[in-house]
Amino acid sequence: MSTIKLLIADDEPMIREGLRDMLESFELNVNIVGEAKNGKEALHLSKTLEPDIILTDICMPKLSGLDFIHELKQVMHNQAHIIIISGFNEFEYARQAISLGVKDYLLKPIQEEELKASIKKCSPEILEIADENKEELFIHFIDECLAFLKKNYENKDINLKAVAIELAVNPDYLSHKLKKETGYTFKEWLNKIRIKRAAELLETKKYTVGEVAEIVGYANQHYFSTVFKQYTGKSPKNH
């Protein structure tokens, strides 16, 4: 499960400490990535840490909570969920908070169950977004891997470890993900790409079987013929 990143913004040290202790007791897989003591610091930390949830007071020095939220939405397009914690039970504050798209508005003193329920309310959306981003990243990663193979299949020394180094990933991770997501192992992908190209070259009638084997990256003609027949159903001589 993905860890939820949370930022606390309040000018009172005791409030920040109380919120931190409360959150740590919930066991909700929340990681408190930072604490801000004023609105400007909260804005800076939000930009650098990109939290999933921000707990912010309204009345803070240098930049109020509402002004902080307004400025944050001007400069960032991340989907942070904002929960206001305030000692002001006034309609105007709540109205402005709603207009800024805050997720919740909690009154001090904060009740544990209210805060816990508010965090839980945010969590499914955050994890869903994280899963979507992870899926998009992996699709791009698979495309990069296959593009690298198609460009370098002629290299006789190409192997799982070399490609993993090129993509800056663990070889075991690469092997597992390729098989799980595409249904083919690394070796099967390399053979598929090589044999497809070999078939195209053989159809030109310009090259011998040995020459084609050499061109597409096989050092051994006999092994090439075995693999070719395995993938096409016939020997390269009869292609």
Secondary structure, 3 states (H helix, E strand, C coil): CCCEEEEEECCCHHHHHHHHHHHHHHCCCEEEEEEECCHHHHHHHHHHHCCCEEEEECCCCCCCHHHHHHHHHHHCCCCCEEEEEECCCCHHHHHHHHHCCCCEEEECCCCHHHHHHHHHHHHHHHHHHHHHHHHHHHHHHHHHHHHHHHHHCCCCCCCHHHHHHHHCCCHHHHHHHHHHHHCCCHHHHHHHHHHHHHHHHHHCCCCCHHHHHHHCCCCCHHHHHHHHHHHHCCCHHHC
